[in-house]
Amino acid sequence: MTLPSSSYDVLFQPLRIGPKIAPNRFYQVPHCNGMGRQYPSSMARMRGIKAEGGWGVVCTEICDIHWTSDMTREVRLWDDRDIPYLARMVDAVHEHGALAGIELAHMGYSGRNLYSREPALSPSGQVGPTLYPGYARAMDKQDIRDLRRWHRKAALRAKEAGYDCIVVYASHSLSLAMHFLCARHNQRADEYGGSMENRARLLRELIEDTKEAVGDTCGVVVRLAVEELLGPNGITAAEEGKDILSFLAELPDLWDINCSSWENDSITARFADEGFQEPYFSFVKSVTSKPVVGVGRYTSPDRMASLVRKGVLDMIGAARPSIADPFLPEKVRQGRIDEIRECIGCNICVAYSNSGVPMRCTQNPTAGEEWRRGWHPEYIRPKESNERILVVGGGPAGLEAAMWLGKRGYEVLLAEASGVLGGRVARESRLPGLASWGRVRDYRSYQISQMANVQVYLESRLVADDVLEMDVSRVAIATGGLWRRDGIGRGRFSPLPGHERAQVFTPDDIMAGAELSGPVAIYDTDHYYMGGVIAEALRARGLEVTLITPAATVSAFTELNLEHDRIQKRLYGAGVNLMPHHTLELIGPDHVSLRHVHAGTALPLEAASVVLVTTPVPNDHLWRALRLRQDEWEGAGIRDISRIGDCWNPNTIAQAVWGGHRYARTLGAPETENDEVPFRREILELSNDF
C-alpha cells in the first residue's frame, strides 16, 4: 500500500553536522564495494547514484591514510596524487545536493600491507588476524606522533578534495584506534594503556587533531563500535562501550555507532532480523547531545521514522539497504513504499567485494554496473519496436526480464509452469533462515501486477509447439536449473557409483517435501549455503544427519560473505555431524563409502538416505527442442530465442537476476562485434618514470 509522504516527514528534516547541514536523515555509512582506487569512475558513479536517490550523506569505504596501512583494494590518501580521483566522487555526490563523507583509517595489525610490504603496527605487538604470515610491531611514542601527523594530513587532503564530513574510524576490530581501545590488544604500560581513559587517549587525540585541522569547514564524525559480542573478553555496550562514549561524548559532530567485528555489524538475514543492533545503541542519546546514526539493515520506513521520533537515532544509517535500493529515500519521500527493493541480507555484495571485484546485489542487478555498463537502478530506455515478447519461466531471471521489458513498454507474456511465481526463490525461501529471500519474488511480482502490458499465465507448461504458435517476436527461456543427482560436481567428473538408488535425493527433492529415512548423509561440493540449510531442515525433522564435504570446512564460500563461523556454530548446535576432508566414493543400499582427502583412508558410514548437493545443471529442454526446429522460427514470426538465468548458466540468485536484467536492458540494442568488450573499462595511466 502506498502511504502519503507526510507519514515520514521526520526523515526529511535537515540536520546539522558541525558546520555542514545534511538535507535529510538518510546516511549511507561507509561500505566496501570492490571498486575503490582500482575502478574510481565506477566507485564515483555508484556513490553519485546514491545521492541522486536521496541519501543525504554518502560516504566512501575505508580510506587508508598511510602506506603502513595498506588494504590494497580500498581508497587511499597517501599523498596528494590521491586527491583527484577522490574528488571525482565528491563532485558526483554534490551534483545531487548530498554531503560527501570519507572514512579515514589506519588499519594497524589488520593491514596486510601486501603491496607496500611495510611492517604492520599495533599497540603492543601481535600477529595479524589473517592467514598471511607476519607480526605487527609494537608502536613507540614516535610512532604515535607519526600516526597523528599522518591522520591530520589525510584530513587536510580530504578537505582539499571537497569532502564535507571526515570520519574518524574506531570500529569493526579493524582500525588501529579501536585496537588501542580494546584491552585484549592493548597491554601498554604508558599513558596509552591500562585504564579506559588511557586506552581512549589516542582516539581522543585523533578527534581533536581532526577538529583542529578541518573542523571549521568539515563535520567530524566518529564511527565507534560499542559492542563486540565477546562478553567479558571484549567491549560491551553496557559497560566499557558506554564508558568510552561518555568519555568522548561531546567531541565529534556526529556519532556513527555499530557493533564489531564486521561479521557482527553485517550479520546476514539468516542469523539476524532487521534492527538487530538496537539493543546496543539505544543508550547513546542519553550520554551525548550530539546527533547519532545507527544501522540495522533497515528497510521499513515506519521503523526508521519511529527511531527518529523516539529520539533513539537522529539519522538512519545503511550500507546494504542502500545497495539494494539506492533510491530508497526518494521512494519514501514520494510515498512509493511498495516500490522499495528491500535488502534480503544475503551479503552477496560483501562476498564479491571481498573477492576484489565490483560488488553485486541480488535485489539490484545494476549495482557495480552504473558506470561500467551505464545501467541506472530506476531508469531504462523505452522500447524500439512494438514486438511481443514471451518469457518462459517465472523465477528470478524471468521475473526480472518481464518486469523491465514491461517498464520499457513492450507487450510481455510471462508463462510459469507451476501455480506460483518465484521459481527457485519460492522454494529456497522456505528453507531455514532464508525467508527474506522471498523479497526477490515479492518485489518483482508486485511491480508486474501493476503493468497492463505484462500478462502472467500460471500453470502454463509450454512445449515447442506452444511457443511456435504464440505469435511473439522474441522468446526468453528462463526455465531455471536442476540439481544433479549423479554426484558429478567439483572434483568428480563421472557418475557416482550407486547414485541411481531410490534413497538418493537432491535439494530439489527436499524442497519438494520428499520423505527421508535416517540416518541421512549429505554430500556437499557446492560449498555455499545449500548443504548447510538442507542439514538444518532435516535435523528439524528429527533425523540424524551427517554433512560430508571434501573442503576443510562446511560452506567454505561463506568465508567471503561473513556468515561462515555462524554456520558452523548453527550446525554443531543443531547436532549435525560434520565431516570435512572427505569425498563420497560409493552409495550402497544402507551405507556410503567415504575416503579422506589427504590420508586416503576409506571409511564406511551408515546412511538410509543420501542427499547430493553437488551442482545444478540448466533445465534447458525447451530451448533445445526449439533449436532443433530453428527452420520454423521465421514462419512463426520469431526473430530469436535466448536462454537467461540458470537456464543458461546456473549460478547464484544474484546472477540469475542480473542475467534477466541484461536481457531486458540490451534487447534491441545495436549489435556489437564478437570481440568487442561489451562494457567500459577503466585503464589507469602508465607512469612516466618507467
N, C-alpha and C positions, 0 to 999 in steps of 0.2 A: 504494500500500500504506500502511495506517495503522500507524505506529510508536508504541511506548509513549513517553509524555511524558518518562520518565527519560532518554531519549537527549539531551534538550535542557535538563536541569536547570541547566546553567551559564548559560543565557539568562534564568533566573528568580531569580537571586541578587540581593539588594538591592545598591545601590552608593551610596556617599556622594558627594555633590556639595556640597562645603563644608558648611554647616550643615543641608543637606537630604539626605534619603535617597530615591533613586529605587527603586521597588518591583521593577524588573527591568532588563534590559539593552536594551530596545527604546526607541529615541529618535527621535521624529518631528521631524526637523530643520525649521527654518523653511522654509516654502514659500508662494509666492503662490497665490491661489485665485480672484481676480476678485470677491471679496465685500467683505472689509475694512470700512472705515468706512461705505461706501455701504449695505451689507447686513449690519450687525453681528449680527443674530439668526441669519442664515444661517451666518455665519462661526463664531459661538459654538457652534451646534448641530453643525456639521461637526467642529469640534475636540473637542467632547464625545463624539461617536460614536467618535473615535479612542481616547479614554481608556477608554470602555466596552469597546472591542475589545482592550484590554490594552497599549496603548503607554504605557510608564512615564513618559516625558516627552513633552509635547505643546507645541510652540512656535507662536508667531504667525508671520506673514510679516514682511517688513521693516516696522519701525515708525519713521516719521520723527520726529526729536526737535525739529525747529525748522522754521519757515516758510521758511528759506533752503534747505531740503532737501525740496522738495515733489514727491512721486511721484504725487500725485493719487489713485491707486486703492488705495494701501495703507492701513494703520492709522497713526494719529498719536498723539503725546503732546506736542502743542504747549503745552497748558496743562491746568489741572485739569478742564476740561469734557470732556476725552477719557477721563477715568478711568472713568466709569460703564459705557460700552459695552465697554471692555476688561476690566473686572471681570466682566462677564457671561460672557466666555469662561473666566475663571478658575473661576467657580462651576461651569460645565459640566464642566470638566476635573477639578476637585476632587471632584465628586459621585461619581466612579468611582475615586478614590484615586491619581490620577496627579499628577505635578508639572506646573505650567504655566510655560513659558518665554516670554520676549519678546525679540525681536531689535532692539536699539536701533541706529539708524544715522543718520548724516548722509551723504548721497549725493554731496556735493561737486559736481564738474563733471558727474556723471551725473544730478543732479537737474535736471529740465527746468524746474521751477518755473512750470508753465503756469498754475496757479491763483494763486499768490502774486505772480508777476511779479518776485520779488526776484532780484538778481544771484546767479548760482551762484558757488561758492567752489572754489578749487583751491590746491594747494601753491605753484605758480609762475606761474599764469596760462596758460590754454589754452582752445581751442574745445571745446565739448561733443561727445560721441561720437554724438549722434543727428542726424537731418536738420533738427532745429529750429535756426533761427539763434540765435546767442548766444555770448558769451565768458564764461568762468568767471574772475573776477578773482583775482589772487594774494592770499593771506592774509598779513596782517601779524601781529605778535606779539599785538596786541589781539584780532584775530580768533581766534587760537588759544586765548587765555584765555577768550573768549566761548564757543567750541566746547566747551571743557572744562566750563564752567558749565552750558551747555545739556544736555550729556550727563548731568551729575550730577543736575540737576533731573529729567530724564526717568527716571533710575534710581529716584529717590525717589518719583516718581509711580507707577512700575511697582510698587514695593514697596507703596504705598498701595492699589493695585488688587488686590493679593494674589498677585502673581507670585512663584514660588519661585526661578526662575533668570533672571538678567539676562545676555543675550548681547551681548557687545561684538563688533561686526561689522567684519571686515577681510578681505573676500573678494569674489569674483566680478567684480573690476575695477570694482565699483560704489561702494564706500564710500570716504569721504574718508580714513579711517585707512589703507586699502590704497593709495590714491593717494600718500600720504606714503611708504609702504614702497617703492614702485616708482621706480627711478632714472629711468625714462623720463618719469615725470610730475613728479618732484621734482628740480628743479635749484636748490634753495635753497643759499645760501652761509652760512647761520647754523647754529645748533646743531640745527636740524630737517632739515638736508640734508647731502649728502655721504656720509659713511660709513654703513654699515649700522646701527650703533648710533644715529647721529643720525636716520636716517630712521625708525627704530623708536621714537624717543623719544615721539612723540605717542600711539602705540598703548600704550606702557608707561604713560604718564600717564593715559590713559583707563581702563586696567585698574585702576591704583592708586586713582584717584578713585572708581571704582565700588565697589571693595572697601571703601574707607574709608566710603563713604556707606551701603551696604546689606549689606556682607559678613557682618555679624553675624547676619542673618536670611535672606539670599538667596545661593544659589550664583551664582558669577560664571563665565560660560562665554566663551571666546574662539573665534569662528569665523574661521579663518585659512586662506587659500589658500597652500599651499606650492609650488604648481606652476602655471605659466601656459601651458605648452606653446608657448612662444615662443622656446625655445632661449636663446641669449645675450642676446636682446633683452628678456627678462623674468625673473621669479623662477623658479628651478628647485629642485626638491626636493633634488637632490644638492648644491647649493651654497647660495645665499642663503636658500632656504626653510628648509633645515636650520639655517643660522646664526641666522636670525630666531627660530625656535622655541627653539633652545638659549639664546639671549639672554634670552628671556621665560619660560623653561621652567616655573618654579615659581610664577609669579604667579597664574594663574587656578585655578579649582577643577576645570575640565574643558576639554579641548581638543576642538573640533569642526573636523576637518581635511578639506579638499577641494581640488579643482582650480579654477582660474579660467581663463576667464571662465565665465559661466553656460552658454554653449554647450558648454564643456568639462566642466562639472560635471554637466550633464544631457544628455549625448550620447544620441541615440536608438539603439535596438537595431539599426538599420540600419548603424550605424557603430561600435558598441562592445558588447562582451559584459558579462555580469554580473561585477562585481568589477574593472572596468577601472581603478579608481583605486588598487588595492592597491600597485602599484609605487611610488606617490608618498607613501603614508602608512606604509609598512612600517617606516621608521626611527624614527618618532615616539616609541615607547615606550622607545627606547634613550637618549633625551636628556631625558626628563621622568619624574618619579614620579607625575604627576597622571594621572587617567583620560583616556582618549581615545575619541572617537566618530568613525567614518568612514562614508562612503557608497559605493555602487557598484551601485545598482539591485538590491539583494539580494532574492531571492525564495526561495532554497533554505535551509531551516533547518539542514541539515547544514553548509553553508558558513558560515553565521552562527555556529553553535556552534564550529566549527573555529577561526575567527578569534579568538574569545574564549578558547578553551582554549589556543591557541598564544601568547596574550599579545600578539597584533598589535593588537587593539582591546579595549576594555572594554565598549563599547556599540555596537550596530548601528544606524546612522543610516539613515533612509529618508524620502523625500518621496513619489516616485511609487508605490513599492510600498504605502505606507500609504494612498494614494488608491484604488488598485486593490482593496485589501482592508484596510479599517480593522480587521478582526478577525483579521488575520494572527497577532499574538502569542497571542491566546486559542486559536486553532486549533492553534498549535504546542504550547501548554501542555497541551491536551487530546489531543494526538496525532492530530488530524484533518488530517494533512498534505495528503491528497488533496482537501480542501475549500478549499484556499487558491486565491484568484483571483490568479494571477500577473500582475504588470505585463507588458505587451507592449512597453513602451519606445517607444510611438508619439508621445508628447508632445502628444497632443490636449488634455490638461489644460493644458499651457503655452500652447498656441495660443489657447484661448478665455479664459484668464485674461489674456493679453496683449491680448485684444480688449475687455477691460473688462467682461466678463460672468462670472457664476459658472462655475467650471470644470466640465468634464465629463470622463468617463473611458470608454474603450472597454470595459474589463472590468467597471466598476462603474457601472451606469446611475443609481444613487441618489446619486452624487457631485454636490453642488450642489443636491440636492433634499431634503436631510434636514429642513430647516425649511420650505422653501417649499411642498413637497407632502406633507411628513410621511413620506417614504419612509425606511425603515431598511434597511441593506445585508444584514441577516440575517433579519429577521422580516417576516411578512406575515400579514394576517388570514386565517382559514380560509374555505373556500367557504361560500356562502349557499344552495346548492342541490345537487342530485345530477345536474346536467347532464353530458352527454358533449360534449366539445369536440374539433373537428377542426382541426388546424393543418396547412396545406398548405405545405410548403417547410421544409427543414432547414438554412437559412442562419442568420446571426446573429440575425435577428429571430425566426424560427420556433423556434430552439433556446431563446432566452431566454424566449419566451412559454410554450413547452411545459414548461420547467423550473419556472418559478414557478407556473404553473397546477397542475403536479404537486405542488409544495410546499403549495399551498392545499388539496389533497385532491381536486381534480377528476379524473375519468377522462379521459385525453387520448389522442387518436390523432394521431401525427405521421407524415405521409406525405411522403417525399422522392423526387423523380423519378429522381435518379441513384443510383449504388450506394454513395455515401459521404455523410456528413453534413458540413456546413460551408458549403455554398454558395460565395459569393464569397471567404470566408475560406480555404476549402480551395484555391481556385485562386490567390489572391493570395499566400498564404504560400509558394508555390513560386517566387515572383519573387525577384530578388537582394536580400538583406538583410532580407527580411520573414518569415523562418521563425518568429520568435517570435509572429507574429500568429496562428499556428495554435493558440495557447493559448486563444483565444476559443472555438474549436470544442471543444478537448480538455476544458476545464473543464466546459462545459455538457453535452457528450455523456456524460461520466463521471457527472455528477450524475443525469442522466436514466436512465442504465443501472442506478442503484440504486433506482429507483422502480417498484414493481409496478403503479402506476396510470397509467403512461405507456408506451404501446406505440409502437414505431418500425417503420415499414414503408419499407424502401428499395426502389429501382427501382419506385416506385409513382406513375407519372404519371397524375394524375386529370383527367378531363374533367367537364363539368357533370352529366352523367347519374350519374357515380360519386358525386359529392358529394350529390346529391339522394337517393341510395339508402343513405347511410352510417348512418342512424339516429342523428344527432347534433343537438344543440340550437343550437350556435353554431359558426361557422366563421371561422377567421382565415387569410386568404390572405397568405402570406409568400413569394411566388414570385420575389422579387428584382427586379433591373433588368438591362437590356442596354445596352451601349454603342451609341450611334447610329453608323450607317455612311454617313450622308448629309452629314456635315460641319456640320450645324446645331449651334450652341452659342453661347458668348459672342461677341457682335459679329456673328453671322451668323444670319439668320432665314429663309433659303431654302436649298434643297439646293445643294451644291457641284457645279458642272459636272464631269462625269466620275466622280462618286462610285460609279456603278454598274459601273465597270470591274472585271475579275476580279482585278487586282493590288491592290485596295483592301481593307484589313483593319482590324479593331478590336482593342482589348485582349482582348476575349473570344476572338478567333481566335488571338492569340498565346498566351494561357494554355491554349488547347486544343491547342497544338502545331502550328499551321499552319506550313507551309514557305514561306519567303520567298526571293526573289532580291534581290541587291544591285545597285546601292546602294538604301538604304531612306530614305525621307523620313517622319519622324514629325511630325504637326501637332498641337500641344498647346494647347488653350484651356481645359483643365481646371485647370491651374495648381497642382495638388497633386503627389502623388508618382508618379502612374501614368506620365506621359510619361517621366520620368527612369528608372524601373525597367525600362520596356519598352526604352528605349535601351540600358541596361546589358545586358539579356538578349540583345538582338540582336547587340550588339558581342561578347558572349561566344561567339556562334556564328561569329564571324569576318566578319560583314557590315559593310560601310561604312554608317555611319548619320549622318544629319543631323537634328537636332532643331530644329524651327521653332516659334516662338511669337510672338504679337503683343505679349506682355508685354516689359518691359525686361530680365527675367532668366527663366531656366528655373525652374519650380516656385516661382513667386513667393509663393504662400500659405505656404510653409515658412519664410519670414522669421519667422512667428509661432511656429513650434514648434522653432526653434533649429537646424534642420538645413540651412538654405538654402546657407550657404557650403560645407559639406561636399559637398552635392550637386553644386555647380558644379565643385569640385575633382575629385570622383569622375568626372564625365562628361568633363571635359577630360583627366584622366589616362587614361581608357579610350579616348581618341581619337575621342570623339563630336564631330562638327562642330556647334556651337551657333549658331543664327541667331535671336536675339531681334529684336523690332521688325518682324516680317514676318507678313503674312497669306497664307494659301493661297487663290489665286483660281481655279485650274483644274487638273484632273488629266488629263494626256494619256496616250498609250499608253506612253511611255518617259520622261516628264518631268513636272514640275509647274511651274506659273507662280506666282511669288510677287510680292508688292508690299510695298514698305517703308511702314510705318505712317505715318511722318511726311513723308518725302520724296516718297512717291507713285511712286517709280520701280519699274518692272517688272523681274523677274529670272527667267530660266528656270533650272531645276535638274534635272539628270539623276536619274531615280528609276524603278527597275524595280518597286519595291513602295512602297505608301503606307499608313501606319498613322494612322488618325484617332482622336485622343484628345480628343474634344470634350465630350460629356456623356452620361450614361446616361439612359435613359427607363424608366418602370415596365414590368415584364413582367406585365401585368395582364389577359391574355387570358381566363383562367379567371374572374376576378372579373366581367369584362364579360359573359361568357356567362351567368353566374349572374344578373346583374342583369336581363338580358333575360327571364329566367324567374322573376322575383320572385313572380308569382302562384302558383307551385308550392311556394314555401317552406313555407307553413303546412301544406300537406298532407304535406310531408316531415318536419314537426316542427322546422323550422329557425326560430329566433327572429330571428337576424341573421347577416349575413356582413360581415366587416370586412377591409380591407386594412391591413397593417402593414409597417413597414420600407421597403425600397427598392421594394416593390410599390406603395406609396402615394406616397412621395417619395424618390427616390434621393438619397443623401447619403453621409456618412461611415459607416464601420462602427459607430462610437460612436452615431450617430443611429439606425441600424438596431436596435442592441441596446436603446437607450432606447425605441424605439417598441414593440418586443416586450414590454419590461418594463411599459410603461404599460398595454398591453392586458391583461396578466395581473393587474396591480395593481388596475386600475379595474373589471374585469369584475364586474358585479353591484352596483356602487356606485350610490347614488341618482342619478337624472338631475338635471342642473343646467340652469338656464335658459340659452338660447343665448348671451346676452350677459353671463353671469356669469363673472368671471375664475376659471379653474379652479385657481388656486394663491394662496397668501398673498403679499401684497406688503408690503414694508417702506417706510412713508411717514414721512419724517423730519418732526419738528416744525417749524413755522414760527417764525422769530424774532419776539420781541415788540417789537423796536425798528424795525419797518419804517416 
